[in-house]
């Protein structure tokens, strides 16, 4: 389908050069945080597909801004989506409202606190217009009991403040 993130996303000029030489579509974006970062990538024609993460970029409004920038560059959006049933629910609604949506990363995950999470039906996730909000029910008591692990995307830095990607 596509080659995902062969290099770190901050090397913008290299993305444009790599994409120009690739026969396979190139995708990136799960580590970009803002519309401005995506605009830089799109300006150098560095991706055939962008992959913003709704939990990283700041939610649905920012995702829509990023998708609009991508649409202006004729680039489809395939959201990065590894963070559970609520992120999936938000992304299903994003996809339904986004002209240049392509495909959604889907990671089935069973959690005690989310009843009836979205699951594929005939290869797609269906909206649930008969339900309130995102279309899933959260059991707040079960969520309070859940032994969840706090996740945070940390950027490694050197003593001089520059990024230190491994």
C-alpha positions, 0 to 999 in steps of 0.5 A, a space after each residue: 500500500 505505502 512505505 511508512 517513515 523510512 527516515 525521521 520526519 524532520 528531514 524535510 528536504 530529504 523527504 522530497 528527494 526520496 519521494 521523487 525517486 520512489 516507485 511506491 507511495 511514501 507516507 509519514 506524519 505520525 510524529 508531526 504535531 502541527 499544521 505548520 509542520 505538515 505544511 512544510 512536508 507538503 511544500 517540499 512534496 515529501 509525502 504521497 500520504 500523510 498520517 496525522 495522529 488525532 491524539 498528537 496534533 490536538 484533536 479533531 479541529 487540528 486534524 481537519 486543518 491538516 486534512 485541508 492543507 493536504 487536500 490543497 496539495 492533492 494528498 490523501 490522509 491515512 490517520 495514525 491510530 494506535 491509541 485505543 477505542 476512543 481515538 478510533 471513534 474520533 477518527 471514524 467521525 473525522 473520516 466521514 467528514 474528510 473528502 481526502 480520507 484514504 484509510 484508517 489504521 485499526 488496532 483491535 483492543 479490548 478494554 473493560 471500560 469501553 462497551 461495544 467499540 468500533 469493529 470492522 463490518 465488511 472491511 469498514 467502520 460504520 458511523 453510529 448515528 443512533 448513539 450520542 457523541 462518538 458512538 461508544 459507551 464509556 463505563 467510567 467506574 470501570 475506567 477508574 478501576 482499570 490498571 492503565 499505563 500513562 503514555 506520553 510521546 517523548 522527544 529525546 534531546 541532547 544536552 545542547 537541546 537538539 533532538 537525539 533520535 536513535 
